[in-house]
């Protein structure tokens, strides 16, 4: 993919604490909000100049993003936003089916009513977000790590989050969105969890993840055959 220009970045105050953390957070948001597309090359020196930070915190931020699977090394002191293949996307989704059902199984027996109430509140509040894609994605991330975190299984939660990053990178250059359907599917999972019905919650989660995969297949087919009808 041809490298695209990086959007203008406001420099950080010279005395700002934890410049590496701030640079990491800013670049991560740019990638996940789709302001920097897959395949775009980013230069350590250029980013350091933009943010008015030294090379050391900038390098730390870039290395962290490589570790999180958002960037890959392109050349010496240069990086590229990672492009996710169709195969990698579907393999990660299949893994998520196993991991997220396991998280539900472990979490439901120990879930607190107040935590479920908080999740319901945040889900219903999405109606006020309109078409704010990033806000929907942030809640989606919260929802899909909720059960693993509630079960006290940090490694499971971190792995699910990494799998979700793969899905987000895959969707950067795709046009499919299911905000309304996703909210309804999340609600079905939540309602089963509120009833402490493990089997129903797992079934709702599987249905949700497989609907996302079916939607991806339709989008891929539409991209390959723009004049056809596949829906």
N, C-alpha and C positions, 0 to 999 in steps of 0.2 A: 504494500500500500504506500502511496506517495506521502511523504511526511507533510504534515499540516502545521501552520503557524500556531504557536502557543498563544492563548488569549492573554491580554494585558494582565499583569499581576501587580497589586499594590505592594510596595516595599514594606517590610516590617520595621518598627522603630528600632533604632540602633541599640537601645538598651534592653530590648525585650528579652525576657528570660527564656531559657530552653529554645533557642532558635532552631535547633535540629528538630525538636518536636513540632514547632509551629510550621516549619517548612514541610515536614512529613504530612501533617494534617492538611495543609493547603493543597499540596499536590495530589494527595489521595482524594480529596473532595473534587478537584478538577477532573480527575480520571473517572471517578464513579458517577459524577453528574454529567458525564459524556461531553464535557467541554474540550477534552483532549481525546481524540479517537484512537482506536487500536492501530498500531503501526506507526504512530507519530514518534519521531525521534526527539529526545530532549537532551540538551547539553548541560553538563554539570556547571561549566563556566557561565553559560548564558543564564541559567536559573539563579546562580549565585549573584550575578549582576542584577537581575530583576528584583530579587528579594533583598539585595544589599546586605548579604551575609557572607561570611568567609567560606572558603571551599570545604572546611572541615564539617560544619553542621550540615551543609548541603549534601556532602558525600554520605554522611550518616543517614540522612533522610532517604536518599536514593537507594542505598543498600537495604534499608528497611523495606522499601517498596518492592525491591527484588525478592526479598524473603517472603513477602506477603503474596507474591504472584502477580503483582500489578505491572511491574516493569521487568524487562530483560536487558542484559548488556548487548549493545549494538557494536561498540568499538571502545577503544581506550577513552575513558572519561565521557562516554556517550551511552545513552540508554534509549530504549524504545518501549512504548506502551504495548503490553503483550496482546497479541491476537489469539483468540481461542478458536480452535477448529470445531467443526460440527461434531466430530467423533468425541473430542474431549468434553464438549458440553453434555452429550447424551450419557457418556460414561459417568460423569460427575452427578448427573441427575439420578442414575440408577443407584449410585452409592448413597445419595441422599435418601432414597426410599428406605434403605436399610437403617441408616443412622438416625433419621428423624422418627421412625417408628420405634426404634430402640429407646430414644429419648422420651417419647410419650409413655412407653411401658414403665420406665424407671421413675418418671416424674409424677404421674397421676396419683399413686398411693401417698405421696408426701406433699402434694400441692396445697398451698394455703389459700383460703377463700379470698383474702385481701389481695393476693397476687393475681388471682384470676379476675377479680373485680377491676384491678388496675389495668390489666391487659384489655378487658372489654371496654373500659373507658377510652383507652388510646385508640382502639379499633374504631369505635363509633365516632371519635373525634376526627377521623380521616375525612368524613363528609365535608368538613370545613376546609380541607386542603385543596379541593378542586382538582386541577390538573397539575399540581405541583409534583412532578415526577420524583424528585429527590426526597421529598417528605414521605411519599408512599414507599420508596425503596428503604428508607431508614426504618420505618415501622416494620416493613417486611423482614428486615434483618433482625429487629427486636423479636418479632413473633417467632421466627424460625430458630432462634437460639434460646427462646424462653423455656422450653421443656428441659433441655439439657442443663441449662443454668439452674433451674428450679430443682433438678435432681442432684445438684452439687457436682456435676460431671464436667469440669472445666475443659478437659481435653476433647470431649465429645462436642461441646459448644464451639470450641475453636475450630475443629475440623469442619463442622457444618458451615461456619462462617466462611472458611476458605473455599468450600464448594460453592457457596453463594457468590463469592467474588468471581469465580469462573463463569457462572451464569450471567452476571452483570457485564463482564467483558464481552461475552458472546453477543449480548443484546445491544452493545454500543452501536453497531452498524445495522441493526435490524429495526423493523418498523412495527413489530407486534406488541400490543399492550392490552391488558385485560384487567384494568383497575377495578371495575365494578364486580366482575366475576371473582377476582382474587379476594376482594373484601368478603363476599358471600361465602366463599370456600373457607376462608379463615374463621368466619363466624360459626360454620358447621363444626369445625375442629374444636373451637373453643366451647361450644355448647355441649359437645360430647365430653370434654374434659370437666366441665362444670358438673355433669352428671356422674363423674368418675367412671365413665364407661370406656375402658381401655380399648376394647375391640372396635367400638364405633369411632373413637378418635383416630385410631390407626387407619381404619378404612377411609375416613374423611381426608386424612393426610395423604394417603396413597392416591386417592382420586384427584386431589389438588395437584400433586407433583406430576401425575400423568397427564392431566389437562394442560399443564404448562408445556410438557413435551409435545403433545399433540398440536398445540398452538404454534410451537416452533417449527414443526414439520410443515404446517400449512404456510407459514411465512416463507420458509425455504422454497417450497414449491411455487409460491407466487413470485418470488424473486427470479426463479429459474424460468418461469413461464408467465411473464407479465400480462399476456393477452388471454390467459386461460381463466377458468373458474374452478376453484378448488375448495370453496367453503360450503 
